[in-house]
Amino acid sequence: MKNYFKINYIEAFLLIVAFTALNFFNAIFRKLLISINFPESMIFSISYTIPFILLFVFISHQAQKKNLTIDLSMRLSPWYIYLILFCMMFCVIILNEHLSSLVPIEGPILGDMYKKIEEFLKEEVQNPIPFFSTTVLLAPICEEVFFRGIILNGMLKNKIHPMKAILFSSFLFGLTHMNPWQFVGGIVIGSFIGFIYFVTSSIINCILLHIFNNAFAIFIMFFFIKNEKVLSKERNSNFWIVLMIIFTIIITGCFFLYKKSRKV
């Protein structure tokens, strides 16, 4: 019988503390790379992945030392399940966009923070290939393996109630993004993807949904940013009706997937 890797609330939180500390030193490492004229096109991707790689090595070493198995299922679901998943994900993205927009983007603190995020994005998109590959491919893989495959899966294996495990891991997921807009998104998107991991037990499904979310976000950022005010006016007029449809699709889809998972 296999002994699976397990994790509790405190251990999960300590992993996030370690991740945050690594990102702090990573910022220093990033400046070092810039000072030695390292190619700017590679700095973003390298600096992003280093904290994850170090944590993956540490966790793998600890699991191997204790003869524990990290259960990362790579199985694919039937094609019709993906139709349901991506339809639900699209609805969750719209819901998240609305909830995130409720966080102010003006003021002495939030205003400055929002401007710094905008400036960072404008700087990074100057190198589109590493930016897209990191945001749309590397980030979904690294974050899903870490937050769903290790933290959420470890909590579920530790017999923590699924709802508590999903919400806590999503809270940590939002916390690591270090700004209130993505904190909201981390909880909303993270909770949905966490639920999908719970009912499908597939890290591949989580990665695919995360890729879809990030790709959609970049598409909106590049092609609709100029029409932001127009879109917001159109959205506010009938948004309660749209919101009801969105909730209906999400809840119905979740109920169907949960019932199906119980039959497997």
N, C-alpha and C positions, 0 to 999 in steps of 0.2 A: 504493500500500500504506500502510495506517495505521500510525503510530507510537504505540504504546500507552504509557500511564503505567505506569512500573515503580518498584519500591521494594525495597530490601534490608533486612537485619536492623537495621543501625545507623539507617537512615532511619526505619524503622517505630518503633524505640525512641525516637528523637528526637521523633517526632510525639506519642508518649504523654507524654514529658517536657513538651512544649509544652502538651498538653491538661491535665496536672496543674497546671502553672503558671497557666494560664488559670482553672482552677477555684479556685485559691488567691485570685487577684485577684477572681474572681467572688463569693467569700464576702464580700469587702470591699464589692463593688458591691451585694450583697444587703442588707447592713447599711445602706448608703446609701439604698437604696429604702425601707427600713423607717423610717429617720430622717426622711424627707420625707413620711411617711404615704402612700406609694404603696399602692394596693389590695392587701391581702394575698392575695386570690384569684388575682392575676396574677403575684405575685413568684416562686412556685415554677416556673411554666412558663417565664417569661422568663429567670430565672437558669440554668435547666437548659439551654436551647437556645443561649445566647450563645456558650459555648466551641465548640460544634459549628459554628455559623454562621461564626465567625471562622476556624476551621480550614478549612472548606469553601471560603470565599472565598480564603484563602491558597493552598490546593492547586489550585483552579481557575485562579487567576492564574498560578501557576508552570507548570501544564500548558499553558495558552494561550500563554504566553511562549515555551515550547519546542516549540509546535505538537504537543502530545501529546493523545491521546484517552483519556479515562477511560471504560472500557467497563462501563456499568451496564445489564445486560440486564433488561428489565421483562416478559419473556415469561411467560405462565402455562403450567403443566403440565396434562396431561389429568386429568380428575376423579378417576380411580382412583389416580393418583399421590398426590393429596392425602389420600385415605383411608389410604394406607400411611404418608405423612409424619406425619399427626396421630396415628396409632396409635403410631408409633415415638416421637414427641415426648412423648406421655403416659407412655410407659415411661421415657424419659430423665428426665422430671421426677420420677418416683418414685425413680429411682436417685439423682438429684442430691439429693433431699430426704433420703435416707438417708445419703449421704456427708457432706452439710453438717451433719447432726445429730451427726456424730462429733466436730465441733469444739466444745470446751467453751464454755459460756455463763456460766461462773462463774470467779471469781478476781479478783485485783487489777487486771489489765490487760484481759483478755477480758470479764470481768463488767461493768466500767465501760463498755467499748465497746459491748457488747450493750444495756445500759440506755440509752445515748445514742441508739442506732439506734431503739429502741422509742419513746423520747420524741419523736424527730424524726418518726416515722411517725404517732404520735398527734396531733402538732401539725399535720401536713400534711393529714390526713384530715378536719380540721375544715372544709376547703374541698374537698369531694368532687369537684366538677366539674373544676377544674384539676388536681387530684391524679390522677384517673382518666384524663383526656385526655392528661396528660403521661406517666404510667406505661404506659398501655395503647396509646397511639398515637404520641406524639412520641418517646418513648424507643426503641421498636423501629425507627422510621424512621431517626432520627439515628444510632443505634448500629450498625445493619446497614449503612447506607451507608458509615459511617466504617470499621468493623472488617472487614466482609466485602467491601464494594464498592470500598474504596480500599486498605486495608492488605493483606488476603488476596489480592484480585484483583491488586494490584500486585506482590505476591511471586510469584504464579503466573505472571504475565506475564514476570517476571524469571527464569523457568525454575528457581526454587527447588522442590525436591521437595515435592509436594502434602502429604505427611504432616508434613514439617517446617514448611511454611507454615501449615497448619491449627493445629498445636499451638502455634507461636510466637504467632500472632495471637490465639489463645484465651487464652494466658498473659497477653498484654497486655490483653486484654478483662477478665480477672479482676482484674488488677492495678489497673485504673482504678476499681474499685468500692471500694477502700480499706478493706476489712474481710475477715477470713478466711472468713466464711461465704459471701459473694458471690464471693470469690476462687475457692473450690472450684466454685461454681455457674458462674462465668464460664468456667472451663476445661472443665467437663463439658458444659454447654449450648452454649458457644461452639464446642467441638470438633465436636459433632453438627451444629450449624447450618453450620459451616464445611465439613463434609463434604457437606452438602446443596447448598451453593453450588458446590462442586467438581463434583458429578455432574449438577446441573441448570443451572448457569450462570445462575441467575435470582435477582436480589436481592429480587424480590417474594416468592418462596418463603421466603426467610430472614426477611423482615419479618412475614409471616403466622405463621410458627412462633414468632417472638419475641413477637408479640401474644398468641398462644395461651398461651405460658409465663407472661407477666406477668399476663394476665387470670386464669389459674388460680391464680397465687400470691396475688393480691388476694382471690379468692374464698375460698381457704383461710384467709387472714389474718382475714377478716371473719366467716366462718361456722363455722370449726372450731377457733378458738383456745381456746375454753372446753373442748373435748374433747381437748386435746392429750395429756394423760396417758393417757386411755383409748385413744386411737388408737395411742400408742406401745407400749402393752402388747399390744394386738391385733397390731400389726405385728411385734413381736419373736417371737411364737410360731411363725409359719410363714413368716417372711420369707425364709429361704433358698430355699424352694420358689418363692416369688414372684420372688425375684432370678434364679433360673434361667430362669423363664418370660420375664422382662424381657430378659435377655441374649439368649435365643433369638430373640425378636421383633426386637430391635435388630440383631443380627448378620445374621439372615436378610434383613431389610429392606435393610440396607446392601449386602449381596451382590447382591440383586436390582437395586437402583438403580444400583450400579456397573456390573454387566453390561449393563444397559439403556443406560447412558450411553456405553458403548464401541461400541454398535451404531449410535448416532446419527451 
